[in-house]
Amino acid sequence: ARCTKCKEAGSRFFQAGAIHRALRRYSHVAGCLSYMEDWKDAAVKEEAAALRKVCNLNAAACWLKLNSFKDAESACNLVLRDEPTNIKALFRKAKALEGCSEWRQAEQILRKVLELDKENKEAARTLLKVRQMAKQEEDEKKAIFSKMAKGIAKDAKSMVGPDAEPAAAEAKSPKKPEESHTPTTKATEAAPEHKQEPETPEVDGAAICRTLCVAASMVVGLTVVSTAVRRYR
């Protein structure tokens, strides 16, 4: 009876907009009823379990109002642990995941909600929004990857030293031997010609290091940007 009165007080606070005070009442009741394994009366135990479920659902609603999405998800998980198909718990968990920018996970749960309740218009609207946000995030990631690839390709050109191209071109077109006006002897005529070996381009080690550093910084930057986009969207 005391827990029921406390829950009712929480509901009055919630309707009045006193979310924090309502949350304290709901959390108190859910905490008091968190362990009922030793209860002997089955009817009382069943009634207490139903009251605990309602308080956890209401606590999740309070957490959502306060934009504390991880706490809202945890409250929903307490309900789903005992009742995996509870529509309110599933929907509020999806809203919590949406608040955390976990678009794909939210989409999966919303599809499950619509499987259980095809007429749930709010779930359908939220699913459409979540899909749009997931696509937008993927497009942003693709744009970042494209810029990163262009940057790596640009820096890759500096991996070879500045004299490499002229040296390579010179190696491809060997010089013609100069005509000698001195009389040739049989010994010189018999001497084999030595072909000029192409020069190996020198690799700029510093340029390689710069490129590797740029690639690493781009990967780190991509992670930071993706996290920031999801957190502050």
N, C-alpha and C positions, 0 to 999 in steps of 0.2 A: 504493500500500500504506500509506503514511504517513497519507493522508487517511482511509482506511478504518479504521485503528486509532484515529484521533482521533474519528471518528464513533461507533465502538463505545464509546469512553471516555465520550462524551457520553450515550449511551444508559444506561450504568451509573449515571452521576450523576443522570440524570432519574428512573430507577427508585428511587434512594435518596432522592429528594426534594431534591437539591442542584440546584435549577433554574438558578441563575445560572451555576454551573460547567458544567452541560450546555449552556446557551445559548452560552457562550464557545466550546465545542468545535464546535458545529454552525455557528455564524457563521464560525468560522475556516475550516472546510472549504468552506462555500459561497463565501466570499471568494476562497479559493485557486483555485476552479474556476469563477469568474465569467466568465473569458475563455478560450475554447478554440478560437477561430477558426483559429489557426495550427497546430493539431495535425494531424499527417498520418495517424496510425493511426486509422482509422474505428472499429475495435472498441474501442480504448482510450477514444476520445472518447465513444462511446455509453455505456460503463460509467461514465465520469466524470460525464456528464450525469445519469445515473440516480442517482448518489451525491449530486450537488448538489441534485437534486429532493427526495430524502429528507431531506437536512439542512435545506433551507428549510422543508419541512413540519414537521419536528421543532422548528425554531426558532420557527415560528408557534405551535406547542403551548406552548412555553416562555413566549412573550410573553403568551399567553392566561392562563397560570397566574399571571403577574406583573401581570395587569390592564393591560398596556400594549397597548391594542387597536389603535392606529394602527400600531405596529410589527408586530403580528400580521397586519394587513391587508396591509402592504407585503410581508411574507414570502410571503404567499399569492399576491399579484400576480406575484411572480417566477416562481412555478410556473405560474400560469394564462397567463402570457405565452407559454410554450412548449407548454402543454397546457390549453386552455380548458375542457375537460370533466373535469378531475381532480376527483373527488368530494370527496376529503379537503380539497383546497385550497378548493373552493367552500364546503364546510360550515364550515371554520374561518374563512373570510372572513365568512360570515354571522354566526358567533358574535362576531367582532370588531366587526361593525357593530351587533350587538345591544348589545354593551358600550358602544358610542358613542351608543346611543339612536337609531340610524338605522333605525327600524322598517321603513319601506317598502322601503328598499334591501335590508335583510336578508330581508324577505318575498319579494322577487323572486328572490334567489339561492336561497333554500330551496325555492321552487317548481321552480327548475331542477334542484336536487339530486334532488327527488322524481320529476321527469321521467326522470332518468337512473337512479334507483334507487328504485322504488316501495315497496320493502320496508324502506327506511331509517326505522326507528321513531323514532330520536333526532331526525332532521330533521323528522319529522311533529310531534313534541311541541314542538320549538322553534318551528316555524311557528305552531302554535296560540297559544303564549305571545306571540310577536311580534305577531300580529294583535290580541290582547287589549290589549297595551300601546299599539299604534297607535290603537285606538279610544279608549282612555282619554285619550291625549294630545289627540285631536281634541275630545273632550268638554270637556276643561279649556280648550282654546282658545276653544270656543264660549261657555263660561261667562264667560271674560275679555272677549270681544267684547261679550257682552250687557251686562255691567257698564259697559263703556266707552260703549256706545250710550246707556244710561240716564243716565250722567253728562253726556254731551254734550247730551242733551235737557233735562236739568235746568238746565244752565248757559245754554242757549239762551234760556230765559225771562227771564234777567237782561240780555239784549242790548238790550231796550227800556227807556227811562228810567222811573222810578216814576210820572211824570205822564202817561205815554202813554195808559194805559187810560181815565182820566177824560176826557182831551182827546178821545180817539176817540169815547167815548160821547156827549160834548157835541156833537161834530161831527155825529154821526148824528141827533140830535134837536135841530134848531135852535130857538131861542127864538121864541115868537110875538110879533109886534110889539105894543107897548103901544098901547092905544086913546087917542087924543088928544081932549081936550074942546075944543080950539081949532077954530074954524071953518076948514074947508079951502077953499082957493081952487082955481080951475081949473088954476093952474100946478102946484100941489102934486099935484092929482089926476092930472095928465098925466105927472108925473115917474116914470120907471121905477123899479121896486123893485130894490135891490141885494141879491142873495142872499149870505148869510154863507158864506164859503168854509171848509170844514173845516180845522182846524189839523193840520199834519203832525206826527206823533209824533216827538219828539226821540230819536235813537239814542245810546245810551250807549257811547261809544268805548272806555272802560275795560272795560266788560263784554264787548265783542267781543274785546278783547285777552286778557282772562281766559279766555274760552271757547277761543280758539285755543291758548293755552298749555296748558290742561287737556287738549285733544285731542292735542297733540303729546306731552305727558308720558305720556298713556295709551298711545300707540303705542310709545314707548320702553319703558315699563313692561311692555307685552305681550311685546316682544322679549326683555327680560331675564328675565321670569318663564318664558317658554317655554324659553329656553336653560337656565335653572336646573333646571326640571323634568326636562328630558331628561338633564342632566348628573348630577344627584344622585338620580335615581329608583332 
